Amino acid sequence: MTTETLTARPLYLEDLVPGAIHWSDGEPQEMDAGSIRAFARQFDPQPFHLDEALAGATFFRGLAASGWHTAAVTMKLLVEGGLPLAGGIVGAGVEEVRWPRPVRPGDRLRVETEVLEVRPSRSRPEQGLAKVRTTTLNQRGEPVQVMTSTLVVQRRTSSPV
């Protein structure tokens, strides 16, 4: 398994190697109570995302970010340097998304992405598909989201990989 920090150079299908792990190279995203509540008010208005006092009496035992907020932050971290794919990060589908522990105010999130599979497209020689597992981690290195997805990735050339 190889591990590498990404630079700003765009990655093409030919650059992706199964087993390689890429991680976000920018500053971690700090989660604060205000942004957790603001996201929840607009997209997931449940008490454990909105009100610290009410959240204390729920399954979460305190204010927790919506899993969809965590997913949106994960996307931001990927775009800002976590996986700089040529042509952008274009999803073809998500097989699995899990939230093994809640994101709390004060958590600082970063992402690690492992390349699982790479295959050129048979019908579109200018692109291929990469199956990846993206793990969003808090400041203690604990996973707060694990997502397995398939991405459409541009090829540098249309010759076989």
C-alpha positions in Angstrom: 0.0 0.0 0.0 1.4 3.4 -0.9 0.6 6.6 0.8 1.0 10.1 -0.6 0.2 13.7 0.2 -1.4 15.4 -2.7 -0.2 18.6 -4.4 -2.4 20.9 -6.5 -1.6 18.9 -9.7 -4.7 17.3 -11.1 -4.8 13.5 -11.0 -5.9 11.5 -14.0 -7.1 7.9 -14.1 -3.5 6.8 -15.0 -2.3 8.4 -11.7 -4.6 6.4 -9.5 -3.2 3.1 -8.1 -5.2 0.6 -6.1 -4.0 0.7 -2.5 -2.7 4.3 -2.6 -4.0 6.5 0.1 -4.4 10.2 -0.5 -5.2 12.7 2.3 -6.3 16.3 2.5 -3.4 18.6 2.5 -5.1 21.8 3.6 -6.2 22.9 7.0 -8.7 20.7 8.8 -12.3 22.0 8.8 -13.3 23.0 12.2 -16.9 22.4 13.1 -18.6 24.9 15.4 -22.0 24.9 17.1 -23.2 27.8 14.9 -22.5 26.0 11.6 -24.0 22.7 12.9 -27.2 24.5 13.9 -27.3 26.5 10.7 -27.0 23.5 8.5 -29.6 21.6 10.6 -32.1 24.5 10.4 -31.9 24.4 6.6 -31.5 20.7 5.8 -32.0 18.4 8.9 -34.0 20.1 11.6 -33.9 17.6 14.4 -33.4 18.5 18.0 -30.0 16.8 18.4 -28.7 19.1 15.6 -30.4 22.3 16.8 -30.5 22.6 20.5 -27.7 21.7 23.0 -30.0 21.3 25.9 -32.5 19.0 24.1 -29.6 17.1 22.4 -28.3 16.1 25.9 -31.4 14.0 26.4 -31.2 12.2 23.1 -29.2 9.2 21.7 -26.3 11.6 21.0 -26.1 13.0 24.5 -25.1 16.4 23.1 -25.2 18.5 20.0 -24.1 16.6 17.0 -23.7 17.6 13.3 -26.0 16.0 10.8 -24.4 13.2 8.9 -25.3 15.1 5.7 -23.4 18.1 7.1 -20.4 15.8 7.6 -20.8 14.6 4.0 -20.9 18.1 2.7 -17.7 19.0 4.6 -16.1 15.9 3.3 -16.8 17.0 -0.2 -15.3 20.4 0.5 -12.2 18.8 1.9 -11.9 16.5 -1.2 -12.3 19.4 -3.6 -9.8 21.7 -1.7 -7.0 19.2 -2.1 -8.0 15.8 -0.7 -8.4 14.3 -4.2 -7.7 16.8 -6.9 -9.1 14.9 -9.9 -8.7 16.4 -13.3 -12.2 17.6 -14.4 -13.4 17.7 -10.8 -14.9 15.1 -8.5 -17.8 13.5 -10.4 -19.7 10.8 -8.6 -21.2 7.8 -10.4 -22.7 6.4 -7.2 -22.2 5.7 -3.6 -22.2 2.1 -2.4 -22.1 2.8 1.3 -22.0 5.7 3.8 -21.6 5.2 7.5 -21.3 7.6 10.4 -19.5 5.5 13.2 -19.4 8.4 15.7 -21.0 11.9 15.9 -19.2 15.1 14.9 -19.2 17.6 17.8 -18.6 21.3 18.0 -14.8 21.8 18.1 -14.0 18.8 16.0 -11.4 19.3 13.3 -12.1 17.2 10.2 -9.7 15.9 7.5 -10.1 13.2 4.9 -8.2 10.1 3.7 -9.1 8.4 0.5 -8.0 4.9 -0.5 -8.1 3.9 -4.1 -9.8 0.5 -4.3 -10.2 -0.1 -8.0 -9.4 1.6 -11.3 -10.8 0.7 -14.6 -11.1 2.5 -18.0 -14.4 2.9 -19.6 -15.1 0.6 -22.6 -17.6 3.0 -24.2 -15.9 6.3 -23.3 -12.1 6.2 -23.9 -11.6 9.6 -22.5 -12.6 8.5 -19.0 -12.7 5.7 -16.5 -14.1 4.8 -13.1 -12.3 4.7 -9.8 -13.8 3.0 -6.7 -12.6 4.8 -3.5 -13.1 4.6 0.2 -13.1 8.1 1.8 -12.7 8.2 5.6 -13.4 11.5 7.4 -11.5 11.7 10.6 -11.6 14.0 13.6 -8.6 15.5 15.4 -8.1 12.3 17.3 -7.9 10.3 14.1 -11.3 8.7 14.8 -13.5 8.0 11.8 -16.7 10.0 11.8 -17.7 9.1 8.3 -16.7 6.2 5.9 -18.0 6.3 2.3 -17.3 4.0 -0.6 -18.1 5.5 -3.9 -17.4 5.3 -7.6 -16.0 8.4 -9.4 -15.8 9.3 -13.0 -12.2 10.2 -13.7 -10.7 11.8 -16.9 -7.9 9.9 -18.6 -4.7 11.7 -19.7 -4.8 9.8 -23.0 -7.3 7.5 -24.6 -4.8 4.6 -24.8 -5.3 1.6 -22.4 -4.3 2.0 -18.8 
